[in-house]
Amino acid sequence: MWLSLILLSCALVQRFVPEFEKRWNRYGRRVGSSWRVDETYIKVRGRWNYLYRAVDKHGLTVDFLLSEHRDIAAAKRFFTGAVVQHGTPETITLDGYPATHAAVAELKESGVLRPQAKVRTSKYLNNLIEQDHRRVKQRIYPMLGFKKFANAAVTISGIELVHKIRKGQFNTTKLMSRVGGRVPHVWEVILGA
């Protein structure tokens, strides 16, 4: 009985999270122009994979990317996706990993990032993203890893969506006034749109 409930919930997550993301992103607020970027480790099929994440200086989630490798190509994919979604940042705070710095330099040369974007390394300024990793990992650790890479990516995007909603990254004030301020009704309106 419990196993069938777990399998059903996993199937529902895989099916509906992408649709939830599309609908919620219509109400997304802008993030700041000072990003803190870091990677953390996630286990998939018994191997460590890399979860690239970025938050702005106020703690709002900018973007994330699950990658099998921690290299220049993965960092470029992450930054390109974040820039397409949110525009170019003025300041990027990184850890000391050389591949990420090389990727940012290449993206500046190719014009994806502005040449005048300030890139800095500070372990203290990145405490914000390190603490934000904790929220995601609190949900992932009890799962004891993932069996498939695609399922891991979708599940993590669902976890990130929930944390974005908790952080107030969506402008639902018009919806709240229209439905009387009740949260379940906001979900109905957003999913019905």
C-alpha positions as CSV (number, residue, x, y, z in Angstrom):
1,M,0.0,0.0,0.0
2,W,2.7,2.5,1.0
3,L,4.8,1.6,-2.0
4,S,1.9,2.3,-4.4
5,L,1.2,5.6,-2.8
6,I,4.9,6.6,-3.1
7,L,5.0,5.6,-6.8
8,L,1.8,7.5,-7.5
9,S,3.1,10.6,-5.8
10,C,6.4,10.4,-7.8
11,A,4.4,10.0,-11.1
12,L,2.3,13.0,-10.2
13,V,5.3,15.2,-9.4
14,Q,7.0,14.2,-12.7
15,R,3.8,15.0,-14.7
16,F,2.5,18.2,-13.1
17,V,5.6,20.2,-11.9
18,P,6.6,21.5,-15.4
19,E,3.0,22.7,-15.9
20,F,2.9,24.3,-12.4
21,E,6.2,26.1,-13.2
22,K,4.9,27.5,-16.5
23,R,1.8,28.9,-14.9
24,W,3.4,30.3,-11.8
25,N,6.2,32.0,-13.8
26,R,3.6,34.3,-15.4
27,Y,3.4,36.0,-12.0
28,G,7.1,36.1,-11.3
29,R,8.7,39.2,-9.8
30,R,12.0,40.6,-11.0
31,V,15.2,39.5,-9.2
32,G,18.0,41.9,-8.2
33,S,21.1,42.5,-10.3
34,S,23.6,41.3,-7.8
35,W,23.8,37.5,-7.9
36,R,25.4,35.0,-5.6
37,V,26.3,31.8,-7.5
38,D,27.4,28.4,-6.1
39,E,27.3,24.7,-6.7
40,T,26.2,21.9,-4.4
41,Y,26.2,18.1,-4.8
42,I,23.2,15.9,-5.3
43,K,23.3,12.1,-5.6
44,V,21.8,10.5,-8.8
45,R,22.2,6.8,-9.3
46,G,24.9,6.6,-6.6
47,R,27.0,9.3,-8.4
48,W,27.5,12.9,-7.3
49,N,26.0,15.5,-9.7
50,Y,26.2,19.2,-9.4
51,L,23.3,21.6,-8.7
52,Y,24.2,25.1,-9.9
53,R,22.1,27.7,-8.0
54,A,22.0,31.5,-7.9
55,V,20.2,33.9,-5.6
56,D,20.2,37.7,-5.6
57,K,21.4,39.8,-2.7
58,H,17.9,39.7,-1.1
59,G,17.8,35.9,-1.2
60,L,15.4,35.5,-4.1
61,T,16.1,32.5,-6.3
62,V,17.5,33.5,-9.7
63,D,17.9,30.1,-11.4
64,F,19.2,26.5,-10.9
65,L,20.7,23.8,-13.2
66,L,21.4,20.1,-12.4
67,S,24.4,19.0,-14.3
68,E,26.4,15.7,-14.5
69,H,29.7,17.7,-14.7
70,R,31.2,20.6,-12.9
71,D,33.0,22.3,-15.9
72,I,33.0,25.4,-18.1
73,A,30.3,24.1,-20.4
74,A,27.9,23.4,-17.5
75,A,28.6,26.9,-16.0
76,K,28.0,28.5,-19.3
77,R,24.7,26.7,-19.7
78,F,23.6,27.8,-16.2
79,F,24.5,31.5,-16.8
80,T,23.0,31.6,-20.3
81,G,19.7,30.2,-19.0
82,A,19.7,32.6,-16.1
83,V,20.4,35.6,-18.3
84,V,17.7,34.7,-20.8
85,Q,15.2,34.4,-17.9
86,H,16.2,37.4,-15.8
87,G,18.5,39.7,-17.8
88,T,22.2,40.4,-17.2
89,P,23.4,41.0,-13.7
90,E,25.6,43.9,-12.6
91,T,27.5,41.9,-10.0
92,I,28.3,38.2,-9.8
93,T,29.8,36.7,-6.6
94,L,31.4,33.3,-7.1
95,D,33.3,30.8,-5.1
96,G,37.0,30.1,-6.0
97,Y,36.3,27.4,-8.6
98,P,38.3,28.2,-11.7
99,A,35.9,26.7,-14.3
100,T,33.1,29.1,-13.2
101,H,35.4,32.1,-13.5
102,A,36.5,30.9,-17.0
103,A,32.9,30.5,-18.1
104,V,32.0,34.0,-16.9
105,A,35.0,35.4,-18.8
106,E,34.0,33.6,-22.0
107,L,30.4,34.8,-21.7
108,K,31.6,38.3,-21.3
109,E,33.7,38.0,-24.5
110,S,30.8,36.5,-26.4
111,G,28.4,39.3,-25.3
112,V,26.0,37.2,-23.2
113,L,27.2,39.0,-20.1
114,R,28.0,42.7,-20.1
115,P,31.8,43.4,-20.2
116,Q,31.4,45.8,-17.3
117,A,29.7,43.2,-15.0
118,K,31.7,43.0,-11.8
119,V,32.9,39.5,-10.9
120,R,34.1,38.9,-7.3
121,T,35.0,36.1,-5.0
122,S,33.9,36.2,-1.4
123,K,33.1,33.3,0.8
124,Y,31.3,35.6,3.2
125,L,29.0,37.1,0.6
126,N,28.2,33.6,-0.6
127,N,26.9,32.6,2.9
128,L,23.5,33.6,1.6
129,I,23.5,31.0,-1.1
130,E,25.0,28.4,1.2
131,Q,22.1,28.9,3.6
132,D,19.7,28.7,0.7
133,H,21.1,25.3,-0.4
134,R,20.0,24.0,3.0
135,R,16.3,24.5,2.1
136,V,16.7,22.3,-1.0
137,K,18.8,19.7,0.6
138,Q,16.4,19.3,3.6
139,R,13.9,17.9,1.0
140,I,16.4,15.9,-0.9
141,Y,18.3,14.1,1.9
142,P,15.3,12.0,3.1
143,M,14.9,10.7,-0.5
144,L,18.4,9.0,-0.3
145,G,19.2,10.1,-3.9
146,F,17.5,9.7,-7.2
147,K,17.4,6.8,-9.7
148,K,17.1,8.9,-12.9
149,F,18.7,12.2,-13.8
150,A,15.5,13.5,-15.6
151,N,13.4,12.7,-12.5
152,A,15.9,14.4,-10.3
153,A,15.8,17.6,-12.4
154,V,12.0,17.7,-12.3
155,T,11.7,17.0,-8.6
156,I,14.3,19.6,-7.8
157,S,12.4,22.1,-9.9
158,G,9.3,21.4,-7.9
159,I,11.2,21.9,-4.7
160,E,12.6,25.2,-6.0
161,L,9.1,26.3,-7.1
162,V,7.7,25.7,-3.6
163,H,10.6,27.7,-2.1
164,K,10.0,30.5,-4.5
165,I,6.4,30.7,-3.5
166,R,7.4,30.7,0.2
167,K,9.9,33.5,-0.5
168,G,7.1,35.6,-2.1
169,Q,8.7,35.7,-5.6
170,F,5.4,35.8,-7.3
171,N,3.1,38.9,-7.5
172,T,-0.3,37.5,-6.5
173,T,-1.7,40.7,-4.9
174,K,-4.3,41.1,-7.7
175,L,-5.3,37.5,-7.4
176,M,-5.5,37.6,-3.6
177,S,-7.9,40.6,-3.7
178,R,-10.0,39.0,-6.4
179,V,-10.4,35.7,-4.5
180,G,-10.7,37.1,-1.1
181,G,-7.2,36.5,0.1
182,R,-7.5,32.7,0.5
183,V,-4.5,30.7,-0.7
184,P,-6.3,27.6,-2.0
185,H,-8.3,29.9,-4.3
186,V,-5.1,31.5,-5.6
187,W,-3.9,28.1,-6.6
188,E,-7.1,27.4,-8.4
189,V,-6.9,30.7,-10.3
190,I,-3.3,30.2,-11.3
191,L,-3.8,26.6,-12.4
192,G,-7.0,27.6,-14.3
193,A,-5.3,30.4,-16.3
